[in-house]
């Protein structure tokens, strides 16, 4: 499974992944599960949350988060504040999305926009957390979607580990990504690099 830290059994770190796909057991989820397998073998707890297909409103540009500066979105008609709390508690964050017209899904974009506003107005609570983007695609457009997620991470002062290639996998039908050997190997390496980085940060 790759990197195994001597601190494995003392670790209390956690990585939370948010899935922008509405498909249960879809290609994005299978890629994240490969990353999770490596993280868990290194003693890092994991949690997966599906936002795709669920009600998640875009940013209303009300700017109330800059008035309250409490890290909470004023729009409480959906679960965004619960998602943000999960991010606060985590040491690492994975945002995974299928490619929709050369970008992330609508729910993932809403999560990015609103979380970005909250961390900037709420004391930069994502600073120094480890962030990784995971993208599935039928054929193309994945690089743009990958950049969309990384823009949030970098603007939020997060630490972004690399892998053997960009974190992308090819597949249209459920399970097809498992046939993308290079893509799945990339997920394995991403898990190793995230585990290594998380352990180094806590040393």
N, C-alpha and C positions, 0 to 999 in steps of 0.2 A: 504493500500500500504506500510505500514511499517513506518520507521523513517521519521518524518516530522520536519524539522528544523524551529525554530522561525525566521530564516533569509531567509526563502523561497522566499519571494517577493522582497528581496533586492539582491538576488543572480545574479551574472553575469557569473557564472562558466559554463564551457562547457566540454562535453565528446565527443570524436570522436571515432567511431568504424570502423575498416577496416575488410571487409569480404573477406576471402580467397576462398569462394565458388563461382563457376560460375552460380549456380542456383538461379534465382530470387525467393524470398519467400521460400528458402530452410530451412532446419533444423537449420543451423547456424544462419541465419537471424532471425528466429522466437525466438530463444533463446536470441539473442541480443535485440530484441524488448521487451521481457519481462523485461530485465534489464533496458532498456530505460524508460519503463512505470513508474518504481519506481523513477528513476533519475528525470524525468520530473515532477512527483508529488512533488518532493522536490525542484523545481525551477531551476533545472540544465538543460541547453540547451544540445541538442544532435544532432549529425550528423552521418549519415552512408555512407560509401564509399565502393563500391565494387571493389576489385582488382582482384578477381578470374575471369579467362576467358579473362582478358585484357593483352595486351603486357606489360610485366615487366621483364626486363633482370636481370640476376644474376650479382653479383659483378664481375667486370673485373680485380680486383686486380691491378689497375694501380697506386694506392696510391696517385693520384693527390689531393684527399681531404686532405691529410696530408701536401701537399705543399701549397695549397690555404688557408686551415683552415677557410673556409667561410661557412661551413655547407651545401654546395651544391655539388651534385654529378656531376662529369665531363661528365658522360654519360647522355646526354639530349635527347635521342631518345625515351623516354617514360615519364610517368607522376610522376616518383619517387620524384623529387624535389617539386612538388605540394603536394604530400602526406606528405612529411616531413614538409612543411610549415604548413599544417593543424595540425600536431603534436605539432609544436612550439606554435601555438595559443591556444591549448587545455590545460585544467587542468588535464584531465584524458583521457586515451587511452585504448580502448578495441581492442584486436586482436582476431578475431574469424575465425576458420577454420574447415572444415570437416577433417576427418582422412583418409589420402591416404597412404596405405602401412605403417601404424604405425607412420605416421608423418604428418606434415602440408602440405598443397598444395604447388606446386612449386612457385606460385605467392607470397604466404605468406612467404615462405623461402627467396625469393629474397628481399621482403620488409624488413625482419628481418636483413639479411646480410648487405644490403646497408645502412639502417638506423643506424645499430649498428656502422658501420665505420664512418658515418657522425657525430654522436653524440660524439664519442670518439675524432675525429679530430677537431670538431667544438665547443669546449667549454662545453661539457657535457650538452647540452640543454634539455635532458630528465630528468635530475636530479630533484628529489622531485616531479615529476609528478606521479599521481596515475595510475597504470597499471593493467589490468585484462585480462586473457586469457579465451576464451570460445571455447570449442571443442565439435563437434558433431561426432558421430561414429555409424556405423552399429552394431558393436559387440565389437571390441577390438582395441588396439593400441592407445587409446585416452590418456593414461597417458604419453606416450612418446611425443605425439604432444603437450600436455599441458606443459611438461617440456621445449620443444623447445622454446616456446614463453616466458616462465618465465625466461629462461636463458638470453634473451635480456633485460627484465625488470630489473633483479637483477644486471647484469653487467653494466647497464646504471644508477645505483643508483636511481632507481624508487622505489615507495612505493607500495607494493602489498597486498591488503586486502584479507582476507580469506572469506570462505562461509561455509555452512553447510556440504559440501563435496567438492571434486574437481569439477571445473566448467565444467561438462560434461553432455551431453544428448545423449540418444540412439534413433536412428531412421534411416531408409534407404530411404524410399520414402518420398516425400515432405509432411510435416505436421505430420509425424509419431512421431516426438519428443514431440509433444503436449500430447501424451499418456504416456510419461515418467514423471509421477507425481513428483518423487523425483528430477529428473533433472531440471524440471521447477521451483520447489520450491527452488532449489539451486540458480537459476537465480534471483528469487525474493530476496533472502537473500543477494546475491552478490550486487544487486542494492541498498539495504538498507545500506550495509556496505560501499559501495563506496560513497554514499551520506553522510553518517555520517563522513567518513574520509575527504572528500573534504570540508565539512563545518568546521571541526575541524582545518584543515590546514589554512583556511582563517580567523579564529577568531583572 
